[in-house]
Amino acid sequence: MNTFRRRLPGVVYGGDYNPEQWPREVWQEDVRLMREAGVRLVSLGVFSWAMLEPADGEFDFSWLDEIMDLLWANGIHVNLATPNAAPPPWLATDFPETLSVDRRGVRHGIGSRGHFCPSSPVYRDRSRRIAAKLAERYGKHPGLAMWHIGNEYHSDCFCDLCDDGFRTWLRQRYGTLEELNHRWGTAFWSQRYSDWAQVHLPRPVRGWVNPSRELDFSRFTSDLLLDLVVQERDLLHGITPDVPATTNFFQCRLTDSHRWAQELDVVAFDCYPDPGKPDAMAVAAFQYDLMRSLRGGQPWMLMEQAAGAVSQWKTNQVKQPGRMRLGSYQAVAHGSDAVMFFQWRASRQGQEKFHSAMLPHGGEKTRTWQEVKALGNELRTVDEVATARTRAQVAIVWDWQNWWAVEGCAHPDNTFDYRDTVARHYRALWHSQVAVDVVTLDDDLSPYRVLVVPNQYLMTRHHSAAARKFVEDGGRLVVSYFSGIVDEDDRIVEGGYPGALREIVGAHVQEFSPLPAEATVPVQAAAGENALDGFFATASVWQDDLDTETARPLAVYRKGHLTGKAAVTEHRLGRGRAVYVGTRLDDDALEALVRHVLDCADVRPVHAAPRGVEVTERQTRTSAYLFLLNHRQDKATITLDRSGTDLISGRRLQAGETLVLDAADVAVVRSPLAPPQDADRPSSDS
């Protein structure tokens, strides 16, 4: 990211620009208004393949030459895309095998995007060819800041080429057919393969597909799409070694961003919180923390967001006044060094013509434009925040391979929603106003005092060992039900549930006991000396029939066939403790439990603030930047625990002073960085 930062210091502002949709006389107006709004960077050419190459091997770069020069003449840098996300009609007509095939064997047509087969040699060749042409032509252009490879990769394919590729991938993974049979458990239902030609990707079957096979197909698809990115990255780096390259993530089930991020120069993300959902900003905060964590805390880029309404939901609610600004600062508060949008000018035609833009159909008189212009100029006041990092003592686990597995088939409850489960656990931390990293159990866990592990159904031996060491070394572990059940092959871990965690949590799940839809069971603090005295919860969805072995109950069921049995347990192991949650607690109870664990681990809020005010902090070597974001519908009052300067207003503030934030308002307070606190974990007796 250093090369990118030299080209574009400060907080980058801009969005996707699609000048090919507009006559040339509009371009001059665009750059004039971009300058008014403080735009520094535009993503260019994302969906322009058909304009750049109207027929196979026939190129027209004249319009792109003109717009590149016009933007640079006005001080605007370009994030230039390789336009492979939407192949042109001629590619599908001349080479129909480049079109993707759905699970039922139906080949997709043209007229949308992402309709390519990632295994197609022709698609790969033409995609690399247009990328090479762009790099050779614009690699030395002074306005080129970075490369944007493709767009929101999310295409899977079930054609014969991908079928062959899947077999090749499996041969490389397992070596022999005997090993594949063993790992997939093909003795079940007479699925044992005697020849590689019998092995196929999971097209429809009568009933359910073997879950191990489905899991491997998810891994294969992620690897296959990543190979497209890596090939183009290597090509671009070979021609333009000093120009960083990225692709834009969104929370896509098909692509393991933990793996992908290691292949990119900077992480970029597209985020579209639904204004109609009350917890949308907490979910956005989780996604931002995930992006920051993918490359060890490095700053990342918010590549796309909506200036107002999107065109994705059944009802596309607009962002109320001030909320676009608030959401933009939220991304910066969680480590983004860029605030960008889709798109610059609202389209007149096409599938997304009602998707909001920085410059709406109504032009300069609209509220959205006025807010966009004000934000772009205001963000310059916080330029010094760029490159600052976040220190967290708490981590939550998000694991793509577990996502694929836990939402697989034939489970005790087949309504699992991994995203929702992780979001619920994260919200408890968000409301507790502590900094959170998002990790996997393959990451270094030593920096953290508290680790939250929601529904980690798939756990390898390494994962189990890592969790055990974390607790033994003094950490506080919170793990929820249906965790530690299977290994990397979706094979039950022997030794009784939760197999990979049984010794860590000190309890044995005798039986899973999912609850009927809408059913609830009361839970209260266990009798006797209990730090959760007064705890009461409503449990739903799931119950574990738990036998406490070396653990002690913290909370028990009050009704039903499990009355008096443990619902929540705590186990002392080494210098730390593991809390196991054997049911789905209501939100307030889960938050109370999480706060209890945070208190026991001596993890304090970043700064005291009323509920609904989000608090984060970024740090450089010399300064701390406190972000206070008021998500409430009314004013919020914060008593500052430090002296500093609000970068946005320029106001000098003193410790003990009261700061009042209007609804949707933001403050960014810079203070001298205090000496680092002792990060040693507390002992189990603390």
Secondary structure, 3 states (H helix, E strand, C coil): CHHHHHHCCCCEEEEEECHHHCCHHHHHHHHHHHHHHCCCEEEECCCCHHHHCCECCECCCHHHHHHHHHHHHCCCEEEEEECCCCCCHHHHHHCHHHECECCCCCECCCCCCCCECCCCHHHHHHHHHHHHHHHHHHCCCCCEEEEEECCCCCCCCCCHHHHHHHHHHHHHHHCCHHHHHHHHCCCHHHCCCCCHHHCCCCCCCCCCCCHHHHHHHHHHHHHHHHHHHHHHHHHHHHHCCCCCEECEECCCCCCCHHHHHCCCCCCEEECCCCCCCCCHHHHHHHHHHHHHHCCCCCCEEEEECCCCCCCCCCCCCCCCCCHHHHHHHHHHHCCEEEEEECCCECCCCCCCCCCCCCECCCHHHCHHHHHHHHHHHHHHHHHHHCCCECCCCEEEECCHHHHHHHCCCCCCCCCCCHHHHHHHHHHHHHHCCCCEEEECCCCCCCCCCEEEECCCCECCHHHHHHHHHHHHCCCEEEEECCCCCECCCCCECCCCECCCCHHHHCEEEEEECCCCCCCEEEEEECCCCCCCCCCEEEEEEEEEEEEECCCEEEEEECCCCCCCCEEEEEEEECCEEEEEECEEECHHHHHHHHHHHHHHCCCCCCCCCCCCEEEEEEECCCEEEEEEEECCCCCEEEECCCCEEECCCCCEECCCCEEEECCCCEEEEEEECCCCCCCCCCCCCC
